[in-house]
Amino acid sequence: MIIRRLRDWPAREWRSPFEELDRMRRQVDRLAEGLSGTLVREPAAGVFPSINLTEDTDKFYVRAELPGVKADDLDISVTGNSLSIEGERKIDPAEESAKYHRREREAGKFSRVFSLPTQVDTTKVEARSTDGILTITLPKSESAKPKQITVKAL
């Protein structure tokens, strides 16, 4: 019997210890749900807004999804190589007293801070919002832009 167990060890499909811990956590959650009738878990740590950070040779571009957020409710600041986006998503007053059957859109204040790969020229930063997409254009500082160096033949 011991020989048979050793022959199958290590298992054909190796699993991370963290996968096993996650499986055990799900089982405990199911047990707690059965006892209380509701699933006992921490609130989801969602990240809002979702962003894409891209660059070309001269600029960085940040595109953030902010549906339902007015431009007046946003505070954007840039210092050196750090970008901060703060704001508030508000719920329509009619929805505050509603009886929800499903609620996936959250309201409240949010704050995201991003480190950029290099310094930016803070005097030329531009931001615009169109159809719920905030686009921030961050020109790279002159010292951060790639320099073309010519080789002289002697």
PyMOL CGO cylinders between C-alpha atoms (Angstrom):
from pymol import cmd
from pymol.cgo import CYLINDER

trace = [
    CYLINDER, 0.00, 0.00, 0.00, 2.84, 2.39, 0.82, 0.3, 1, 1, 1, 1, 1, 1,
    CYLINDER, 2.84, 2.39, 0.82, 4.52, 1.53, -2.45, 0.3, 1, 1, 1, 1, 1, 1,
    CYLINDER, 4.52, 1.53, -2.45, 1.34, 2.28, -4.37, 0.3, 1, 1, 1, 1, 1, 1,
    CYLINDER, 1.34, 2.28, -4.37, 1.01, 5.71, -2.74, 0.3, 1, 1, 1, 1, 1, 1,
    CYLINDER, 1.01, 5.71, -2.74, 4.64, 6.58, -3.44, 0.3, 1, 1, 1, 1, 1, 1,
    CYLINDER, 4.64, 6.58, -3.44, 4.25, 5.58, -7.05, 0.3, 1, 1, 1, 1, 1, 1,
    CYLINDER, 4.25, 5.58, -7.05, 1.52, 8.19, -7.51, 0.3, 1, 1, 1, 1, 1, 1,
    CYLINDER, 1.52, 8.19, -7.51, 3.55, 10.85, -5.70, 0.3, 1, 1, 1, 1, 1, 1,
    CYLINDER, 3.55, 10.85, -5.70, 4.04, 13.59, -6.75, 0.3, 1, 1, 1, 1, 1, 1,
    CYLINDER, 4.04, 13.59, -6.75, 0.59, 13.87, -8.17, 0.3, 1, 1, 1, 1, 1, 1,
    CYLINDER, 0.59, 13.87, -8.17, 0.33, 13.98, -11.92, 0.3, 1, 1, 1, 1, 1, 1,
    CYLINDER, 0.33, 13.98, -11.92, -1.20, 17.42, -11.71, 0.3, 1, 1, 1, 1, 1, 1,
    CYLINDER, -1.20, 17.42, -11.71, 0.80, 19.52, -9.25, 0.3, 1, 1, 1, 1, 1, 1,
    CYLINDER, 0.80, 19.52, -9.25, -1.19, 22.20, -7.46, 0.3, 1, 1, 1, 1, 1, 1,
    CYLINDER, -1.19, 22.20, -7.46, 0.02, 25.27, -5.71, 0.3, 1, 1, 1, 1, 1, 1,
    CYLINDER, 0.02, 25.27, -5.71, -0.47, 25.38, -1.92, 0.3, 1, 1, 1, 1, 1, 1,
    CYLINDER, -0.47, 25.38, -1.92, -2.35, 28.65, -2.48, 0.3, 1, 1, 1, 1, 1, 1,
    CYLINDER, -2.35, 28.65, -2.48, -4.85, 26.86, -4.73, 0.3, 1, 1, 1, 1, 1, 1,
    CYLINDER, -4.85, 26.86, -4.73, -5.49, 24.41, -1.90, 0.3, 1, 1, 1, 1, 1, 1,
    CYLINDER, -5.49, 24.41, -1.90, -6.00, 27.27, 0.57, 0.3, 1, 1, 1, 1, 1, 1,
    CYLINDER, -6.00, 27.27, 0.57, -8.40, 28.94, -1.84, 0.3, 1, 1, 1, 1, 1, 1,
    CYLINDER, -8.40, 28.94, -1.84, -10.34, 25.67, -2.22, 0.3, 1, 1, 1, 1, 1, 1,
    CYLINDER, -10.34, 25.67, -2.22, -10.58, 25.34, 1.57, 0.3, 1, 1, 1, 1, 1, 1,
    CYLINDER, -10.58, 25.34, 1.57, -11.76, 28.97, 1.90, 0.3, 1, 1, 1, 1, 1, 1,
    CYLINDER, -11.76, 28.97, 1.90, -14.54, 28.32, -0.65, 0.3, 1, 1, 1, 1, 1, 1,
    CYLINDER, -14.54, 28.32, -0.65, -15.63, 25.25, 1.29, 0.3, 1, 1, 1, 1, 1, 1,
    CYLINDER, -15.63, 25.25, 1.29, -15.78, 27.22, 4.55, 0.3, 1, 1, 1, 1, 1, 1,
    CYLINDER, -15.78, 27.22, 4.55, -17.80, 29.93, 2.76, 0.3, 1, 1, 1, 1, 1, 1,
    CYLINDER, -17.80, 29.93, 2.76, -20.26, 27.29, 1.53, 0.3, 1, 1, 1, 1, 1, 1,
    CYLINDER, -20.26, 27.29, 1.53, -20.54, 25.90, 5.05, 0.3, 1, 1, 1, 1, 1, 1,
    CYLINDER, -20.54, 25.90, 5.05, -21.18, 29.37, 6.49, 0.3, 1, 1, 1, 1, 1, 1,
    CYLINDER, -21.18, 29.37, 6.49, -23.78, 30.01, 3.79, 0.3, 1, 1, 1, 1, 1, 1,
    CYLINDER, -23.78, 30.01, 3.79, -25.59, 26.81, 4.73, 0.3, 1, 1, 1, 1, 1, 1,
    CYLINDER, -25.59, 26.81, 4.73, -25.66, 27.77, 8.41, 0.3, 1, 1, 1, 1, 1, 1,
    CYLINDER, -25.66, 27.77, 8.41, -26.74, 31.39, 8.07, 0.3, 1, 1, 1, 1, 1, 1,
    CYLINDER, -26.74, 31.39, 8.07, -28.57, 31.39, 4.77, 0.3, 1, 1, 1, 1, 1, 1,
    CYLINDER, -28.57, 31.39, 4.77, -26.23, 34.05, 3.37, 0.3, 1, 1, 1, 1, 1, 1,
    CYLINDER, -26.23, 34.05, 3.37, -22.70, 33.94, 2.15, 0.3, 1, 1, 1, 1, 1, 1,
    CYLINDER, -22.70, 33.94, 2.15, -20.32, 35.42, 4.72, 0.3, 1, 1, 1, 1, 1, 1,
    CYLINDER, -20.32, 35.42, 4.72, -17.48, 37.13, 2.94, 0.3, 1, 1, 1, 1, 1, 1,
    CYLINDER, -17.48, 37.13, 2.94, -15.57, 40.37, 2.87, 0.3, 1, 1, 1, 1, 1, 1,
    CYLINDER, -15.57, 40.37, 2.87, -16.71, 43.05, 0.45, 0.3, 1, 1, 1, 1, 1, 1,
    CYLINDER, -16.71, 43.05, 0.45, -15.11, 42.78, -2.96, 0.3, 1, 1, 1, 1, 1, 1,
    CYLINDER, -15.11, 42.78, -2.96, -12.04, 44.95, -3.34, 0.3, 1, 1, 1, 1, 1, 1,
    CYLINDER, -12.04, 44.95, -3.34, -12.90, 46.25, -6.78, 0.3, 1, 1, 1, 1, 1, 1,
    CYLINDER, -12.90, 46.25, -6.78, -10.71, 48.81, -8.45, 0.3, 1, 1, 1, 1, 1, 1,
    CYLINDER, -10.71, 48.81, -8.45, -12.49, 51.83, -9.84, 0.3, 1, 1, 1, 1, 1, 1,
    CYLINDER, -12.49, 51.83, -9.84, -11.95, 53.31, -12.31, 0.3, 1, 1, 1, 1, 1, 1,
    CYLINDER, -11.95, 53.31, -12.31, -10.45, 50.75, -14.67, 0.3, 1, 1, 1, 1, 1, 1,
    CYLINDER, -10.45, 50.75, -14.67, -7.60, 52.32, -16.63, 0.3, 1, 1, 1, 1, 1, 1,
    CYLINDER, -7.60, 52.32, -16.63, -5.24, 51.72, -19.53, 0.3, 1, 1, 1, 1, 1, 1,
    CYLINDER, -5.24, 51.72, -19.53, -1.83, 53.41, -19.50, 0.3, 1, 1, 1, 1, 1, 1,
    CYLINDER, -1.83, 53.41, -19.50, -0.07, 53.58, -22.87, 0.3, 1, 1, 1, 1, 1, 1,
    CYLINDER, -0.07, 53.58, -22.87, 2.78, 55.59, -24.32, 0.3, 1, 1, 1, 1, 1, 1,
    CYLINDER, 2.78, 55.59, -24.32, 4.42, 56.65, -27.53, 0.3, 1, 1, 1, 1, 1, 1,
    CYLINDER, 4.42, 56.65, -27.53, 7.76, 58.43, -27.97, 0.3, 1, 1, 1, 1, 1, 1,
    CYLINDER, 7.76, 58.43, -27.97, 6.46, 61.80, -26.74, 0.3, 1, 1, 1, 1, 1, 1,
    CYLINDER, 6.46, 61.80, -26.74, 3.51, 61.18, -24.41, 0.3, 1, 1, 1, 1, 1, 1,
    CYLINDER, 3.51, 61.18, -24.41, 1.74, 58.89, -21.95, 0.3, 1, 1, 1, 1, 1, 1,
    CYLINDER, 1.74, 58.89, -21.95, -1.99, 58.35, -22.34, 0.3, 1, 1, 1, 1, 1, 1,
    CYLINDER, -1.99, 58.35, -22.34, -4.28, 57.35, -19.49, 0.3, 1, 1, 1, 1, 1, 1,
    CYLINDER, -4.28, 57.35, -19.49, -7.78, 56.24, -20.41, 0.3, 1, 1, 1, 1, 1, 1,
    CYLINDER, -7.78, 56.24, -20.41, -10.16, 55.65, -17.52, 0.3, 1, 1, 1, 1, 1, 1,
    CYLINDER, -10.16, 55.65, -17.52, -13.71, 54.31, -17.59, 0.3, 1, 1, 1, 1, 1, 1,
    CYLINDER, -13.71, 54.31, -17.59, -15.89, 56.72, -15.62, 0.3, 1, 1, 1, 1, 1, 1,
    CYLINDER, -15.89, 56.72, -15.62, -19.50, 56.24, -16.70, 0.3, 1, 1, 1, 1, 1, 1,
    CYLINDER, -19.50, 56.24, -16.70, -21.89, 58.52, -14.90, 0.3, 1, 1, 1, 1, 1, 1,
    CYLINDER, -21.89, 58.52, -14.90, -19.14, 60.69, -13.37, 0.3, 1, 1, 1, 1, 1, 1,
    CYLINDER, -19.14, 60.69, -13.37, -19.32, 64.37, -14.25, 0.3, 1, 1, 1, 1, 1, 1,
    CYLINDER, -19.32, 64.37, -14.25, -16.15, 66.30, -15.06, 0.3, 1, 1, 1, 1, 1, 1,
    CYLINDER, -16.15, 66.30, -15.06, -16.89, 68.65, -12.14, 0.3, 1, 1, 1, 1, 1, 1,
    CYLINDER, -16.89, 68.65, -12.14, -16.69, 65.69, -9.74, 0.3, 1, 1, 1, 1, 1, 1,
    CYLINDER, -16.69, 65.69, -9.74, -13.10, 64.83, -10.76, 0.3, 1, 1, 1, 1, 1, 1,
    CYLINDER, -13.10, 64.83, -10.76, -9.83, 66.05, -9.29, 0.3, 1, 1, 1, 1, 1, 1,
    CYLINDER, -9.83, 66.05, -9.29, -6.73, 65.19, -11.32, 0.3, 1, 1, 1, 1, 1, 1,
    CYLINDER, -6.73, 65.19, -11.32, -3.22, 66.09, -10.18, 0.3, 1, 1, 1, 1, 1, 1,
    CYLINDER, -3.22, 66.09, -10.18, 0.23, 65.34, -11.56, 0.3, 1, 1, 1, 1, 1, 1,
    CYLINDER, 0.23, 65.34, -11.56, 3.58, 65.72, -9.81, 0.3, 1, 1, 1, 1, 1, 1,
    CYLINDER, 3.58, 65.72, -9.81, 6.82, 64.49, -11.36, 0.3, 1, 1, 1, 1, 1, 1,
    CYLINDER, 6.82, 64.49, -11.36, 6.07, 60.89, -12.29, 0.3, 1, 1, 1, 1, 1, 1,
    CYLINDER, 6.07, 60.89, -12.29, 2.87, 60.45, -10.26, 0.3, 1, 1, 1, 1, 1, 1,
    CYLINDER, 2.87, 60.45, -10.26, -0.75, 60.83, -11.42, 0.3, 1, 1, 1, 1, 1, 1,
    CYLINDER, -0.75, 60.83, -11.42, -3.70, 61.01, -9.03, 0.3, 1, 1, 1, 1, 1, 1,
    CYLINDER, -3.70, 61.01, -9.03, -7.36, 60.69, -10.05, 0.3, 1, 1, 1, 1, 1, 1,
    CYLINDER, -7.36, 60.69, -10.05, -9.98, 61.38, -7.38, 0.3, 1, 1, 1, 1, 1, 1,
    CYLINDER, -9.98, 61.38, -7.38, -13.69, 61.79, -7.72, 0.3, 1, 1, 1, 1, 1, 1,
    CYLINDER, -13.69, 61.79, -7.72, -17.13, 60.72, -6.73, 0.3, 1, 1, 1, 1, 1, 1,
    CYLINDER, -17.13, 60.72, -6.73, -19.75, 58.64, -8.46, 0.3, 1, 1, 1, 1, 1, 1,
    CYLINDER, -19.75, 58.64, -8.46, -23.20, 59.71, -7.33, 0.3, 1, 1, 1, 1, 1, 1,
    CYLINDER, -23.20, 59.71, -7.33, -26.41, 57.71, -7.45, 0.3, 1, 1, 1, 1, 1, 1,
    CYLINDER, -26.41, 57.71, -7.45, -29.63, 59.27, -8.70, 0.3, 1, 1, 1, 1, 1, 1,
    CYLINDER, -29.63, 59.27, -8.70, -31.79, 60.17, -5.65, 0.3, 1, 1, 1, 1, 1, 1,
    CYLINDER, -31.79, 60.17, -5.65, -34.62, 58.04, -7.06, 0.3, 1, 1, 1, 1, 1, 1,
    CYLINDER, -34.62, 58.04, -7.06, -32.38, 54.98, -6.80, 0.3, 1, 1, 1, 1, 1, 1,
    CYLINDER, -32.38, 54.98, -6.80, -31.43, 55.59, -3.16, 0.3, 1, 1, 1, 1, 1, 1,
    CYLINDER, -31.43, 55.59, -3.16, -34.86, 54.53, -1.87, 0.3, 1, 1, 1, 1, 1, 1,
    CYLINDER, -34.86, 54.53, -1.87, -35.39, 51.77, -4.44, 0.3, 1, 1, 1, 1, 1, 1,
    CYLINDER, -35.39, 51.77, -4.44, -35.75, 48.11, -3.53, 0.3, 1, 1, 1, 1, 1, 1,
    CYLINDER, -35.75, 48.11, -3.53, -32.88, 46.41, -5.34, 0.3, 1, 1, 1, 1, 1, 1,
    CYLINDER, -32.88, 46.41, -5.34, -33.03, 42.98, -6.90, 0.3, 1, 1, 1, 1, 1, 1,
    CYLINDER, -33.03, 42.98, -6.90, -29.46, 43.30, -8.12, 0.3, 1, 1, 1, 1, 1, 1,
    CYLINDER, -29.46, 43.30, -8.12, -26.95, 46.03, -7.35, 0.3, 1, 1, 1, 1, 1, 1,
    CYLINDER, -26.95, 46.03, -7.35, -23.63, 46.02, -9.17, 0.3, 1, 1, 1, 1, 1, 1,
    CYLINDER, -23.63, 46.02, -9.17, -23.04, 49.75, -9.68, 0.3, 1, 1, 1, 1, 1, 1,
    CYLINDER, -23.04, 49.75, -9.68, -21.60, 51.27, -6.55, 0.3, 1, 1, 1, 1, 1, 1,
    CYLINDER, -21.60, 51.27, -6.55, -21.53, 54.93, -5.63, 0.3, 1, 1, 1, 1, 1, 1,
    CYLINDER, -21.53, 54.93, -5.63, -19.10, 56.87, -3.51, 0.3, 1, 1, 1, 1, 1, 1,
    CYLINDER, -19.10, 56.87, -3.51, -15.71, 58.48, -3.54, 0.3, 1, 1, 1, 1, 1, 1,
    CYLINDER, -15.71, 58.48, -3.54, -12.74, 56.90, -5.27, 0.3, 1, 1, 1, 1, 1, 1,
    CYLINDER, -12.74, 56.90, -5.27, -9.04, 57.62, -5.51, 0.3, 1, 1, 1, 1, 1, 1,
    CYLINDER, -9.04, 57.62, -5.51, -6.34, 56.07, -7.70, 0.3, 1, 1, 1, 1, 1, 1,
    CYLINDER, -6.34, 56.07, -7.70, -2.65, 56.97, -7.79, 0.3, 1, 1, 1, 1, 1, 1,
    CYLINDER, -2.65, 56.97, -7.79, -0.35, 55.77, -10.57, 0.3, 1, 1, 1, 1, 1, 1,
    CYLINDER, -0.35, 55.77, -10.57, 3.42, 55.87, -10.86, 0.3, 1, 1, 1, 1, 1, 1,
    CYLINDER, 3.42, 55.87, -10.86, 4.51, 56.73, -14.37, 0.3, 1, 1, 1, 1, 1, 1,
    CYLINDER, 4.51, 56.73, -14.37, 7.71, 55.22, -15.81, 0.3, 1, 1, 1, 1, 1, 1,
    CYLINDER, 7.71, 55.22, -15.81, 9.36, 58.65, -16.26, 0.3, 1, 1, 1, 1, 1, 1,
    CYLINDER, 9.36, 58.65, -16.26, 8.92, 62.33, -15.44, 0.3, 1, 1, 1, 1, 1, 1,
    CYLINDER, 8.92, 62.33, -15.44, 6.22, 64.29, -17.29, 0.3, 1, 1, 1, 1, 1, 1,
    CYLINDER, 6.22, 64.29, -17.29, 5.89, 67.95, -18.21, 0.3, 1, 1, 1, 1, 1, 1,
    CYLINDER, 5.89, 67.95, -18.21, 3.16, 68.97, -15.74, 0.3, 1, 1, 1, 1, 1, 1,
    CYLINDER, 3.16, 68.97, -15.74, 2.54, 72.30, -17.50, 0.3, 1, 1, 1, 1, 1, 1,
    CYLINDER, 2.54, 72.30, -17.50, 1.25, 70.59, -20.67, 0.3, 1, 1, 1, 1, 1, 1,
    CYLINDER, 1.25, 70.59, -20.67, -1.05, 67.90, -19.24, 0.3, 1, 1, 1, 1, 1, 1,
    CYLINDER, -1.05, 67.90, -19.24, -4.50, 67.77, -20.84, 0.3, 1, 1, 1, 1, 1, 1,
    CYLINDER, -4.50, 67.77, -20.84, -7.67, 65.91, -19.80, 0.3, 1, 1, 1, 1, 1, 1,
    CYLINDER, -7.67, 65.91, -19.80, -10.98, 65.42, -21.57, 0.3, 1, 1, 1, 1, 1, 1,
    CYLINDER, -10.98, 65.42, -21.57, -14.03, 63.26, -20.99, 0.3, 1, 1, 1, 1, 1, 1,
    CYLINDER, -14.03, 63.26, -20.99, -16.13, 61.82, -23.80, 0.3, 1, 1, 1, 1, 1, 1,
    CYLINDER, -16.13, 61.82, -23.80, -18.90, 59.22, -23.46, 0.3, 1, 1, 1, 1, 1, 1,
    CYLINDER, -18.90, 59.22, -23.46, -17.75, 58.14, -20.00, 0.3, 1, 1, 1, 1, 1, 1,
    CYLINDER, -17.75, 58.14, -20.00, -14.08, 57.74, -20.99, 0.3, 1, 1, 1, 1, 1, 1,
    CYLINDER, -14.08, 57.74, -20.99, -11.60, 60.11, -19.38, 0.3, 1, 1, 1, 1, 1, 1,
    CYLINDER, -11.60, 60.11, -19.38, -8.46, 60.60, -21.49, 0.3, 1, 1, 1, 1, 1, 1,
    CYLINDER, -8.46, 60.60, -21.49, -5.43, 62.24, -19.90, 0.3, 1, 1, 1, 1, 1, 1,
    CYLINDER, -5.43, 62.24, -19.90, -2.50, 63.18, -22.13, 0.3, 1, 1, 1, 1, 1, 1,
    CYLINDER, -2.50, 63.18, -22.13, 0.81, 63.51, -20.27, 0.3, 1, 1, 1, 1, 1, 1,
    CYLINDER, 0.81, 63.51, -20.27, 3.73, 64.83, -22.35, 0.3, 1, 1, 1, 1, 1, 1,
    CYLINDER, 3.73, 64.83, -22.35, 7.07, 63.37, -21.32, 0.3, 1, 1, 1, 1, 1, 1,
    CYLINDER, 7.07, 63.37, -21.32, 9.63, 65.80, -20.00, 0.3, 1, 1, 1, 1, 1, 1,
    CYLINDER, 9.63, 65.80, -20.00, 12.47, 66.63, -22.38, 0.3, 1, 1, 1, 1, 1, 1,
    CYLINDER, 12.47, 66.63, -22.38, 14.96, 64.71, -20.24, 0.3, 1, 1, 1, 1, 1, 1,
    CYLINDER, 14.96, 64.71, -20.24, 12.81, 61.57, -20.46, 0.3, 1, 1, 1, 1, 1, 1,
    CYLINDER, 12.81, 61.57, -20.46, 12.40, 61.57, -24.25, 0.3, 1, 1, 1, 1, 1, 1,
    CYLINDER, 12.40, 61.57, -24.25, 14.72, 59.27, -26.19, 0.3, 1, 1, 1, 1, 1, 1,
    CYLINDER, 14.72, 59.27, -26.19, 17.57, 61.07, -27.90, 0.3, 1, 1, 1, 1, 1, 1,
    CYLINDER, 17.57, 61.07, -27.90, 18.84, 60.07, -31.33, 0.3, 1, 1, 1, 1, 1, 1,
    CYLINDER, 18.84, 60.07, -31.33, 22.63, 59.93, -31.30, 0.3, 1, 1, 1, 1, 1, 1,
    CYLINDER, 22.63, 59.93, -31.30, 24.53, 59.86, -34.54, 0.3, 1, 1, 1, 1, 1, 1,
    CYLINDER, 24.53, 59.86, -34.54, 27.74, 57.91, -34.80, 0.3, 1, 1, 1, 1, 1, 1,
    CYLINDER, 27.74, 57.91, -34.80, 30.64, 59.74, -36.44, 0.3, 1, 1, 1, 1, 1, 1,
    CYLINDER, 30.64, 59.74, -36.44, 32.96, 57.69, -38.56, 0.3, 1, 1, 1, 1, 1, 1,
    CYLINDER, 32.96, 57.69, -38.56, 36.63, 58.59, -38.29, 0.3, 1, 1, 1, 1, 1, 1,
]
cmd.load_cgo(trace, "trace")
